[in-house]
Amino acid sequence: MPYSNGLGKQVFKHGSRILEHRSTNEPLIFTFSGIGVGVVADELFLGFSSPSTVTIDWGDGNVITYTANYADFNSPYAIRFCPYNSNNPKAQYFTQYAYATGNASTVRTISVKINNRNYLNEVVCAIQFLQTPTLNMGQFKLLYNFSMRIPAATANLKGIFASSLNSVSYQLTAGTSVPIDLCYATINSLTLFTNANMNNLSLLTNIKGLKSLRLDWLSPDAYQTGSPIPPSFSQLTITSFGGYVGNYATSILNIPTVMNSITTLVTLQWPGQINAWTDLSKLVNLTTLSVLCIDFTNHCPDFLLNINCKSLTITSFGSSKTAAAFLTLINAAIDNMYTWAVANAPITGTVANKARNQIRTYLANGNIAMPKPSGTYQAPSGYALGTSNGTPASQLEKLYVLVNQYKWVFSGVPTS
């Protein structure tokens, strides 16, 4: 609990330790060198809990004070600097402060002075060509969300991870390590972006309070030298795991066996392209599973019979295939699902049966639409609800049986 020390400062007591904050009105300056503005996605977002101002020295003779005066994300008072943002008319635009001459490699220093340091809740910095940012953030004890996405830089954060943070997004430069302070921080949700193997990744198990972890590998070199998931991940108690893999179509990255040891998982979104299933039968809390399958047509792994997960999302199915090849794939997948359901589910039953009431979601691959499976969506000859599946003569008739007899739900598969 904070209390006053009579000197206009906030003092926090943590056990036997006394942590003194500086005055909430004391400004703090951090600098960005080599900033290049002009990409639509570029932004610097600052969110505050109370009315605040930010003064920026743009390094070209312009020094301007801005007021955080609109609500955004989790902050009632916010300010956003971006070259273009048509969806947010209150955002401050700084294209006029981009390089008038030279190019993105031109180095100059921009200083951002936050005039109400302990009001800062959120920081999002995603600016191309940013070099050697220095953020002396250790005194921002109310900081809640922190995001640093800088492809060409490694930030000197000087204690940012001393705070207890709700969410952190952090991009690593190729050849660097996960900051050691981050590995021992208190973070609820963590996203790491990288272009190379991440040193210290095994130390993430020391993060206190971690519940959600996302690892985005932006190029194949992050995983071609072996499994990107260290054995220590078996010690994690996260409930959600997700990620992204660049150039996924050129590499196979099946789910590592260590994932089966993270028994607290409720949601698992595996980003690599798979061509075989890894046993996940220990994930008894799992309810939602998402995998990337381009031409892998086994969409009913047997471990589903041992856990409560019924929702399986298939992404990028049929990606880069011709329409004819895509039709062959979806027909084979339906054949697989029908065979599996008939073998493992009673014709009559309840949702308690593992092979009944399954959910399959197919997400668009961005190239061509999912083709309509072969045949006509109708009851097969001899079909009787609760008695007989009849004799399906096509994949769409098998789909009809799955939906009506076994109460499966499909999304993304056209029937007409």
N, C-alpha and C positions, 0 to 999 in steps of 0.2 A: 504494500500500500504506500502511495506517495504521501509525504508530509513536508511542510515548509521548514527550512532551517533558519528562517528569519532573515535570510540574505537575498531573498527574491529568486531563489533557486529551488528546483524540485529535488527531493532526496528520496530514493527508493531503498528499502531494506530487503535483502534477500538472504535469509538465514542470519548468519553472523556478519555478512558483508553489507556495507553501506555503499550504494552506488549513487553518486551525485550527478544529476543532469545539469547541463548548463541552462541558462535562462531560456525560456521558450521564445524570447524575442531576439536572441543572439543569432545573427546571420551565419551561414556557412557557405563557403564557396567551393565548388568542384569544377574541374576544367576538362574540356575535350580538345584534343589537338588533331588537326588534319581532317576536320569535318567537311564532308561534301554533301550538299543538299540537292534534291531534285528527283529522287525516286519516290513514286506514289506511296509506297509502304513505309517510308521513313517517318519516324515520329519520336518526339520526346514528350511523355505524359507525366504530369505531376499531380497527385491527388492529396488533398488536405482535409483534416477534420474540422478546421475552423477557417474563417476568412484569412487569406494569405496573399502575399505578393512575391513575385520572382523578378529579379533584375538580371538582365543578360548583357554582357559586354561581348559584342559579336566579333571583336578583333579587327574591325575595319573602321573604327571611329564611332560606331553606333552603340550607345548604351541606353537600353530601354527597360522600363519597369512595367510589368504586366500584372494584372489582377486575376487571381483564381476565382471565377465568379459563376460557374455553372456546375451542376452535379453530373458525375460520370463514373462508371464502374461502381466501386464501393465508397466513393468519396463525395461528400456534399459540396465541396469546393474544389474545382479542378481547373487545370490549364493544359492545353495540348498545342505543341508546336509541330507543324507538319507542312510540307510543300503543297499538299492538295488534300482536301477532305470535304467533298461536296455534301456528305451526310451530316456534318456537324458545323453549322454556320457560325457557332460561337468560338470555334477553334481559332487560334492565332496562327497566321501564315507568315513564314519567314523566307519565302523564295527571294524576296528583295535583299536578303542578307546572305544569300548563297554567293559563291565566287563570281564576282563580276568579270574577273579575268582569270586566266589560268584554268586548271581543271581539278579533278578530285584529288590528285596527288599533291596539290599545293597545300603546304602545311601552315596553318595559323591556329591560334589558340582562342577558344571561346570559353568564357567563364560564366557559370550560372550561379547566382547568389540567391539562396533560399532564405527569405527574410524572417521566416517563422519556423525554425528548424524542428521543433518537437510537435508541430502540427502535421508533419508529412506522414501520410498513410501509404501512398503507392508511388512507385517509380517504374516507368516503362521506357526503356531506351532501345530503339531499333533504328539505327542510322547507318547507311552504307558508308564505307571508306573511313570510318572513325578509327583513329589511332590513339593508343595509350591514354584512355580516359583515367582520371584519378577521381575517385569518389570516397571522400573521407566520411563514411556514413555511420560510424560507430555510435554517434550520439543521437541518432534518430530512433528513439526507443519505442515510438508508436508506429513504426513502419510495419505494414501489414502484407503488402504484395510487392515483389521486386522482380523485374524482368530486364535482362541485359542481353540483347541480340545484336552482336557486332561482329560480322564475319571476318574482319581483318584486324582484330584487336584482342588484346588480353588486358582486362581491367585490373587495376590495382585498387582493391576494394577496402583495404584497411579496416577490417572489423565489421563489415556489413552483416555478417552472419552471427554476430554476437546477439542480435535481436531474435525473438521468437517470431517466426514468419508463417503466415498462412500459405502463401504460394511463392515459389521461386522459379523463374525461367532463366536459364543461363546458357550462353553459347561459348564453346571452347574453341580456341584457335588450334589448328593442326599442330600436333606435337606437344601439346600442353597437357597438364593434369587437372583433374577436378580439384579445386582449391581445398586445401586441407581443412580450413575453417568451416567450409560448407559441409564436409564429411562428418563433423561433430556438432552441427548446428541443431536447432529445433525448427523443423519445417513440416507442415502438414502435406503439401503438394509440391512435387519437384519435377520440372522438365529440364532435361539436358540436351543441348544440340551440339553436334560435333562433326568434324570432317575427318577424323582419324580415331584410332584406338584411344580410349580414355584411360589414362593412368589414374590410379586411386579409385577406380570404379568399385573395387571390392570393399572399400571403406564406407560406402553408402549405408551399410548395415548399422553404422554407428549413429546415424541421424536419429534424433529423438522425435517421437510423435509422427513419423512418416507413415502416411496412409495411401498416398497416390504417387506413382512413379511413372514417368514417361521418358523414353530414350529415343531421340530422333537422330538416326545416322544419315547424314546428308550425301554420302558417297560410299561406294562399295568398299573402299579401303578400310572402313571401320569394322568389317566383319569377314574379310577374305582370309585373314590369318588365324581363323578359329572361331569358336563360339564367343559372341560378344557379351555373354552373361557369365560372370565369375561364379565359382562354386559357393562363395560366401552368401550369395543371394538366398540360399536356403534358410538363412536366419531372419530374413525379412518378415514383417507382419503386416504388409500392405494389403489393402482390399482391392486396389485397382492398379493394373499395369497396361501401358499402351506404348505406341511408338510409331516411327516412320522409317522406311528404308529407301534411300535413293537408288535409282536404277534397279528396282526390284525385279524387273523382267529378265535380267541377265544372270541372276544368281539364285541359288536355292538356299534358304536359311530356315530349316525346320526348327520347331520349338525345342529349346534345350531341355534335357531331362531335369535340370535343377528347378525348372518352373513347377514341376510336380510336387516339390517340397514346400512351396509357399502356400500352405493350406488355408491361409486366411483370405485368399483371393476370392472376390465376388465377381469381378469383371476382368477378363483377360482379352486384350486386343493385340494379337501377335502380328507385327508389321512385315515380317519376311515372307517371301514366297515359299510355300510348302509343297512337297510332293509325297509326303508320308506323315502319318500321325505319330505323335509322341504320347505315351500313356500319361493321362492326367487324372487317373482314377482316385488320387488322394485329395483332389480339390473338391471336397465335400460341400464347401460353401459357394462354389461357383454357380452363378445363375445366367451369365451372359458370356459367350465366347465368340470372338471374331477372328477370322483368319483370311489370308490372301491366297487364293487358289486360281491360277490362270488356266491350267488344263488338268488339274487333279480332280477327279470326279467322285471320290469316296467322301460323301458329305454326311456320313453316319458312323463316326468312330465308335467302337464297341465300349470305350470307357464311359460313354453317356449312359450305359445301363447300370453304372455303379454310383453315379452322382445325380444331383437334382437338376442339373443344367438341361434346359430344353431349348434354349435360344441359341442358334448358330447363324452368324452372319458371314456370308461369303463375299469378299471384295475382289474386284478386278477379274472376275471369272470371264474367261473368253477374251481377255485383253489382247489386242493386236491380231485376232483371228479373223479369217474370212467368215462371211455369213454362213456358209456351208459347214465350215469347221466348228463354228460356234453352235450350230444346231446339233451336230454330232455330240458335242460335249454336254449340252443340257439334257439331251435324250439319255446319255449314259448315266448322268447324275440321277435322273428320275428313276431309271432302272435300279440303280444302287439303293436309293431310298425305299423304293417299293419292296424290294427283296428283303431289306433289313427290317422294315416294319412288319411284314408278314411273318418273318421268322421270330420276332421278339415281342410282338404285341397281340393280345387277344382281340378278336373282332368286337367284342363288347367289353367295356371296362371304364375306368375312371382316369382322371389326370394323374393319379398316383402311380399308374403304370409308366415306367420310364420311357417306353417306346411309343406311347400315345401322346397326343397333344404337343407334338414337337413343332417348333417354329423355325422356318428357314427364310432368311432375308438375303436377297441378291442385290448388291449395289451396282449401279451402272459403272462400266469400265471406261467411259469417256470416249470410246471409239465408235462402236455400233450398238444399237439397242439389242436387248436380249430377244432372240427369235422365239416365236411361238413353237413350243414342242410339237412333235408330230402327232397327227390324228385330230380328233374332235373331242372337246371336253364334254363327256357324257358318261352315263352309267354303262359299264360293260355288259355284254350279254350274260344273263344269268345272275346279275347282281341283285342282292337283297339285303337291305340295311339290317345289321345285327345278326345276319345268318350266313351270307355268302358274298365273297368278293367277285364272283362271276369269273369270266375269262377276259381280262383286259387285252385288247388287240392293238393298243398304241400307248405311247407315253402319256398323252393327255387323259386317256381312260385310267391309267394307273394313278395319275395325279388326282383325278376325281375320287378314286377309292381312298387315297391318303387323306383327302380333305373331309370326305363325308363319313367314311367308315372308321378312320383312326383319329379324326379331329385334328389333323395337322393344319398349320397356317402357313401360307406362302406369300411372300412379298417380292415383287420384281419379276415374276414369271407370268407372261401373258397367256391367257387361255382362249383368246378370240382375236 
